[in-house]
Amino acid sequence: MEIARSQAADQELLKVQAQRLGRVLGADIDDEAAAGMHEEPGGPTFAEAVQQLASAAGMDSRDLSGLLSHYRQLEAANFAAFSECNEANERIAVLNKEIRALQVCAQGIDCLLL
């Protein structure tokens, strides 16, 4: 249940970020305007960040829709892998408990046979 809520919140955040990105890139941004769009002092501008993401993906930075789709797919795949790891860890924990219970049981039987 918690995972579903987290996934829904992530999807909503992605939608809002995509809308913001679309508004910013849809507007005519010159270098001076982009220079003022730092998330933190000394950080890359918005345009620089988009260019870095596009370069890392091997895509054209002007294809915003394609970039968003690409990174959404990566996020979904990453979340699926994360979920699988969590499920595997839960199964391991259950199996370890069963092993300990069987070891205790086996020791008790050994004691009865002596």
MINU-897399 format. One record per residue: residue in one letter; x, y, z of N, C-alpha, C in turn. Coordinates in Angstrom, 1 decimal, padded with zeros to 4 digits. Example, Ala and Ser with C-alpha at 12.3 -4.5 7.8 and 13.67 -1.06 7.14 Angstrom:
! MINU-897399
+---+--------+--------+--------+--------+--------+--------+--------+--------+--------+
| r |   n_xx |   n_yy |   n_zz |  ca_xx |  ca_yy |  ca_zz |   c_xx |   c_yy |   c_zz |
+---+--------+--------+--------+--------+--------+--------+--------+--------+--------+
| a |  013.2 | -005.7 |  007.8 |  012.3 | -004.5 |  007.8 |  013.2 | -003.3 |  007.8 |
| s |  012.8 | -002.2 |  007.1 |  013.7 | -001.1 |  007.1 |  012.9 |  000.0 |  007.9 |
+---+--------+--------+--------+--------+--------+--------+--------+--------+--------+
//
This chain:
! MINU-897399
+---+--------+--------+--------+--------+--------+--------+--------+--------+--------+
| r |   n_xx |   n_yy |   n_zz |  ca_xx |  ca_yy |  ca_zz |   c_xx |   c_yy |   c_zz |
+---+--------+--------+--------+--------+--------+--------+--------+--------+--------+
| m |  000.8 | -001.2 |  000.0 |  000.0 |  000.0 |  000.0 |  000.9 |  001.3 |  000.0 |
| e |  001.9 |  001.2 |  000.8 |  002.8 |  002.4 |  000.9 |  003.6 |  002.6 | -000.4 |
| i |  003.9 |  001.5 | -001.1 |  004.6 |  001.6 | -002.4 |  003.7 |  002.2 | -003.4 |
| a |  002.4 |  001.9 | -003.4 |  001.5 |  002.4 | -004.4 |  001.3 |  003.9 | -004.1 |
| r |  001.3 |  004.4 | -002.9 |  001.1 |  005.8 | -002.6 |  002.4 |  006.5 | -003.0 |
| s |  003.5 |  005.9 | -002.8 |  004.8 |  006.5 | -003.2 |  004.9 |  006.6 | -004.7 |
| q |  004.5 |  005.6 | -005.4 |  004.5 |  005.6 | -006.9 |  003.6 |  006.7 | -007.4 |
| a |  002.4 |  006.8 | -006.8 |  001.5 |  007.8 | -007.3 |  002.0 |  009.2 | -007.0 |
| a |  002.7 |  009.4 | -005.9 |  003.3 |  010.7 | -005.6 |  004.4 |  011.0 | -006.6 |
| d |  005.2 |  010.0 | -006.9 |  006.3 |  010.1 | -007.9 |  005.7 |  010.5 | -009.2 |
| q |  004.7 |  009.9 | -009.7 |  004.1 |  010.2 | -011.0 |  003.6 |  011.6 | -011.0 |
| e |  002.9 |  012.0 | -009.9 |  002.4 |  013.4 | -009.9 |  003.6 |  014.4 | -009.9 |
| l |  004.7 |  014.1 | -009.2 |  005.8 |  015.0 | -009.3 |  006.4 |  015.0 | -010.7 |
| l |  006.5 |  013.9 | -011.3 |  007.0 |  013.9 | -012.7 |  006.1 |  014.7 | -013.6 |
| k |  004.8 |  014.6 | -013.5 |  003.9 |  015.4 | -014.3 |  004.1 |  016.9 | -014.1 |
| v |  004.3 |  017.3 | -012.8 |  004.5 |  018.7 | -012.5 |  005.8 |  019.2 | -013.1 |
| q |  006.8 |  018.4 | -012.9 |  008.1 |  018.7 | -013.5 |  008.1 |  018.8 | -015.0 |
| a |  007.4 |  017.9 | -015.6 |  007.3 |  017.9 | -017.1 |  006.6 |  019.2 | -017.6 |
| q |  005.5 |  019.5 | -016.8 |  004.8 |  020.8 | -017.2 |  005.7 |  022.0 | -017.1 |
| r |  006.4 |  022.0 | -016.0 |  007.4 |  023.2 | -015.8 |  008.4 |  023.2 | -016.9 |
| l |  009.0 |  022.1 | -017.2 |  010.0 |  022.0 | -018.2 |  009.4 |  022.4 | -019.5 |
| g |  008.2 |  022.0 | -019.8 |  007.6 |  022.3 | -021.1 |  007.3 |  023.8 | -021.2 |
| r |  006.9 |  024.4 | -020.1 |  006.7 |  025.9 | -020.1 |  008.0 |  026.6 | -020.3 |
| v |  009.0 |  026.2 | -019.6 |  010.3 |  026.9 | -019.7 |  010.9 |  026.7 | -021.1 |
| l |  010.9 |  025.5 | -021.6 |  011.5 |  025.3 | -022.9 |  010.6 |  025.8 | -024.1 |
| g |  009.3 |  025.9 | -023.8 |  008.4 |  026.4 | -024.8 |  008.6 |  027.9 | -024.9 |
| a |  009.0 |  028.6 | -023.9 |  009.2 |  030.0 | -023.9 |  010.6 |  030.3 | -024.6 |
| d |  010.7 |  031.4 | -025.2 |  011.9 |  031.8 | -025.8 |  012.9 |  032.3 | -024.7 |
| i |  013.9 |  031.4 | -024.4 |  014.9 |  031.7 | -023.4 |  016.2 |  032.1 | -024.0 |
| d |  016.7 |  033.3 | -023.7 |  018.0 |  033.6 | -024.1 |  019.0 |  033.3 | -023.1 |
| d |  020.3 |  033.4 | -023.4 |  021.3 |  033.0 | -022.4 |  021.3 |  033.7 | -021.1 |
| e |  021.0 |  035.0 | -021.2 |  020.9 |  035.8 | -019.9 |  019.8 |  035.3 | -019.0 |
| a |  018.6 |  035.0 | -019.6 |  017.5 |  034.5 | -018.8 |  017.8 |  033.2 | -018.3 |
| a |  018.4 |  032.3 | -019.1 |  018.8 |  031.0 | -018.6 |  019.8 |  031.0 | -017.5 |
| a |  020.7 |  032.0 | -017.5 |  021.7 |  032.1 | -016.5 |  021.1 |  032.4 | -015.1 |
| g |  020.0 |  033.0 | -015.1 |  019.3 |  033.3 | -013.8 |  018.5 |  032.1 | -013.3 |
| m |  018.5 |  031.0 | -014.0 |  017.7 |  029.8 | -013.6 |  018.5 |  028.8 | -012.8 |
| h |  019.3 |  029.2 | -011.9 |  020.1 |  028.2 | -011.1 |  019.2 |  027.7 | -010.0 |
| e |  019.3 |  026.4 | -009.8 |  018.6 |  025.7 | -008.7 |  019.4 |  026.1 | -007.4 |
| e |  020.7 |  026.2 | -007.5 |  021.5 |  026.5 | -006.3 |  022.7 |  027.3 | -006.9 |
| p |  023.3 |  028.2 | -006.0 |  024.4 |  029.0 | -006.5 |  025.5 |  028.1 | -007.1 |
| g |  026.0 |  028.5 | -008.2 |  027.1 |  027.7 | -008.8 |  026.7 |  026.5 | -009.6 |
| g |  025.4 |  026.2 | -009.6 |  024.9 |  025.0 | -010.3 |  024.6 |  025.3 | -011.7 |
| p |  024.4 |  024.3 | -012.5 |  024.1 |  024.5 | -013.9 |  022.8 |  025.2 | -014.2 |
| t |  022.7 |  026.0 | -015.3 |  021.4 |  026.6 | -015.6 |  020.5 |  025.5 | -016.1 |
| f |  019.3 |  025.9 | -016.2 |  018.3 |  024.9 | -016.7 |  018.6 |  024.4 | -018.1 |
| a |  019.0 |  025.3 | -019.0 |  019.4 |  024.9 | -020.3 |  020.6 |  023.9 | -020.3 |
| e |  021.5 |  024.2 | -019.4 |  022.7 |  023.4 | -019.3 |  022.4 |  022.0 | -018.8 |
| a |  021.5 |  022.0 | -017.9 |  021.0 |  020.7 | -017.3 |  020.3 |  019.8 | -018.4 |
| v |  019.4 |  020.5 | -019.1 |  018.7 |  019.8 | -020.2 |  019.7 |  019.2 | -021.2 |
| q |  020.7 |  020.1 | -021.6 |  021.7 |  019.6 | -022.5 |  022.5 |  018.5 | -022.0 |
| q |  022.9 |  018.5 | -020.7 |  023.6 |  017.4 | -020.1 |  022.8 |  016.1 | -020.1 |
| l |  021.5 |  016.2 | -019.8 |  020.6 |  015.0 | -019.8 |  020.5 |  014.5 | -021.2 |
| a |  020.3 |  015.4 | -022.2 |  020.2 |  014.9 | -023.5 |  021.5 |  014.3 | -024.0 |
| s |  022.6 |  014.8 | -023.7 |  023.9 |  014.3 | -024.1 |  024.1 |  012.9 | -023.5 |
| a |  023.7 |  012.7 | -022.2 |  023.9 |  011.4 | -021.5 |  023.0 |  010.4 | -022.2 |
| a |  021.8 |  010.8 | -022.7 |  020.8 |  009.9 | -023.3 |  021.1 |  009.7 | -024.8 |
| g |  022.1 |  010.5 | -025.3 |  022.4 |  010.4 | -026.7 |  021.2 |  010.9 | -027.6 |
| m |  020.5 |  012.0 | -027.1 |  019.3 |  012.5 | -027.7 |  019.5 |  014.0 | -028.0 |
| d |  018.6 |  014.5 | -028.8 |  018.7 |  015.9 | -029.1 |  018.0 |  016.7 | -028.0 |
| s |  018.6 |  017.7 | -027.5 |  018.1 |  018.5 | -026.4 |  016.8 |  019.2 | -026.8 |
| r |  016.5 |  019.4 | -028.0 |  015.3 |  020.1 | -028.5 |  014.1 |  019.1 | -028.4 |
| d |  014.3 |  017.8 | -028.3 |  013.3 |  016.8 | -028.3 |  012.9 |  016.6 | -026.8 |
| l |  012.2 |  017.6 | -026.3 |  011.9 |  017.5 | -024.8 |  010.9 |  016.4 | -024.6 |
| s |  010.0 |  016.2 | -025.4 |  009.0 |  015.1 | -025.2 |  009.7 |  013.7 | -025.2 |
| g |  010.7 |  013.5 | -026.1 |  011.4 |  012.3 | -026.2 |  012.3 |  012.1 | -024.9 |
| l |  012.9 |  013.2 | -024.5 |  013.8 |  013.2 | -023.3 |  012.9 |  012.8 | -022.1 |
| l |  011.8 |  013.4 | -021.9 |  010.9 |  013.1 | -020.8 |  010.5 |  011.6 | -020.8 |
| s |  010.1 |  011.2 | -022.0 |  009.7 |  009.8 | -022.2 |  010.8 |  008.8 | -021.8 |
| h |  012.0 |  009.2 | -022.3 |  013.2 |  008.3 | -022.0 |  013.5 |  008.2 | -020.5 |
| y |  013.5 |  009.4 | -019.8 |  013.8 |  009.3 | -018.4 |  012.7 |  008.8 | -017.6 |
| r |  011.4 |  008.9 | -018.0 |  010.3 |  008.3 | -017.3 |  010.5 |  006.7 | -017.4 |
| q |  010.8 |  006.3 | -018.6 |  011.0 |  004.8 | -018.8 |  012.2 |  004.3 | -017.9 |
| l |  013.2 |  005.1 | -017.8 |  014.4 |  004.7 | -016.9 |  013.9 |  004.7 | -015.5 |
| e |  013.1 |  005.7 | -015.1 |  012.6 |  005.7 | -013.7 |  011.7 |  004.6 | -013.4 |
| a |  010.9 |  004.2 | -014.3 |  010.0 |  003.1 | -014.1 |  010.8 |  001.8 | -014.0 |
| a |  011.8 |  001.6 | -014.9 |  012.6 |  000.4 | -014.8 |  013.4 |  000.4 | -013.5 |
| n |  013.9 |  001.5 | -013.1 |  014.7 |  001.6 | -011.8 |  013.8 |  001.2 | -010.6 |
| f |  012.5 |  001.7 | -010.6 |  011.6 |  001.4 | -009.6 |  011.2 |  000.0 | -009.6 |
| a |  011.1 | -000.6 | -010.7 |  010.8 | -002.1 | -010.8 |  011.9 | -002.9 | -010.3 |
| a |  013.2 | -002.5 | -010.6 |  014.3 | -003.2 | -010.1 |  014.4 | -003.1 | -008.5 |
| f |  014.1 | -001.9 | -008.1 |  014.1 | -001.6 | -006.6 |  013.1 | -002.5 | -005.9 |
| s |  011.9 | -002.5 | -006.5 |  010.8 | -003.4 | -005.9 |  011.2 | -004.8 | -005.9 |
| e |  011.8 | -005.3 | -007.0 |  012.2 | -006.7 | -007.0 |  013.3 | -007.0 | -005.9 |
| c |  014.2 | -006.1 | -005.7 |  015.2 | -006.2 | -004.7 |  014.6 | -006.3 | -003.3 |
| n |  013.6 | -005.4 | -003.1 |  012.9 | -005.4 | -001.8 |  012.2 | -006.7 | -001.6 |
| e |  011.5 | -007.2 | -002.6 |  010.8 | -008.5 | -002.5 |  011.7 | -009.6 | -002.2 |
| a |  012.9 | -009.6 | -002.9 |  013.9 | -010.7 | -002.7 |  014.4 | -010.6 | -001.3 |
| n |  014.7 | -009.4 | -000.8 |  015.1 | -009.3 |  000.6 |  014.1 | -009.8 |  001.6 |
| e |  012.8 | -009.5 |  001.3 |  011.8 | -010.0 |  002.2 |  011.7 | -011.6 |  002.2 |
| r |  011.9 | -012.1 |  001.0 |  011.9 | -013.6 |  000.9 |  013.1 | -014.2 |  001.6 |
| i |  014.2 | -013.6 |  001.5 |  015.4 | -014.0 |  002.2 |  015.2 | -014.0 |  003.7 |
| a |  014.6 | -012.9 |  004.2 |  014.4 | -012.8 |  005.6 |  013.4 | -013.9 |  006.1 |
| v |  012.4 | -014.2 |  005.3 |  011.5 | -015.3 |  005.7 |  012.2 | -016.6 |  005.7 |
| l |  013.0 | -016.9 |  004.7 |  013.8 | -018.1 |  004.6 |  014.8 | -018.3 |  005.7 |
| n |  015.4 | -017.2 |  006.1 |  016.4 | -017.2 |  007.2 |  015.7 | -017.6 |  008.5 |
| k |  014.4 | -017.1 |  008.7 |  013.7 | -017.4 |  009.9 |  013.3 | -018.9 |  009.9 |
| e |  012.9 | -019.4 |  008.7 |  012.6 | -020.8 |  008.6 |  013.8 | -021.7 |  008.9 |
| i |  015.0 | -021.3 |  008.4 |  016.2 | -022.0 |  008.6 |  016.5 | -022.1 |  010.1 |
| r |  016.4 | -020.9 |  010.8 |  016.7 | -020.9 |  012.2 |  015.7 | -021.8 |  013.0 |
| a |  014.5 | -021.8 |  012.6 |  013.5 | -022.6 |  013.2 |  013.8 | -024.1 |  013.0 |
| l |  014.2 | -024.5 |  011.8 |  014.5 | -025.8 |  011.5 |  015.8 | -026.3 |  012.3 |
| q |  016.8 | -025.3 |  012.4 |  018.0 | -025.6 |  013.2 |  017.6 | -025.9 |  014.6 |
| v |  016.8 | -025.1 |  015.2 |  016.4 | -025.3 |  016.6 |  015.6 | -026.6 |  016.7 |
| c |  014.8 | -026.9 |  015.8 |  014.0 | -028.2 |  015.8 |  015.0 | -029.4 |  015.7 |
| a |  016.0 | -029.3 |  014.8 |  016.9 | -030.3 |  014.6 |  017.8 | -030.6 |  015.8 |
| q |  018.1 | -029.5 |  016.5 |  018.9 | -029.7 |  017.7 |  018.1 | -030.3 |  018.8 |
| g |  016.8 | -030.0 |  018.9 |  015.9 | -030.7 |  019.8 |  015.8 | -032.1 |  019.6 |
| i |  015.7 | -032.5 |  018.3 |  015.5 | -033.9 |  018.0 |  016.8 | -034.7 |  018.3 |
| d |  018.0 | -034.1 |  018.0 |  019.3 | -034.7 |  018.3 |  019.4 | -034.9 |  019.8 |
| c |  018.9 | -034.0 |  020.6 |  019.0 | -034.2 |  022.0 |  018.1 | -035.3 |  022.5 |
| l |  016.9 | -035.5 |  021.9 |  016.0 | -036.5 |  022.2 |  016.6 | -037.9 |  021.9 |
| l |  017.4 | -038.0 |  020.8 |  017.9 | -039.3 |  020.4 |  019.1 | -039.7 |  021.2 |
| l |  019.8 | -038.8 |  021.9 |  020.9 | -039.1 |  022.8 |  020.4 | -039.7 |  024.0 |
+---+--------+--------+--------+--------+--------+--------+--------+--------+--------+
//
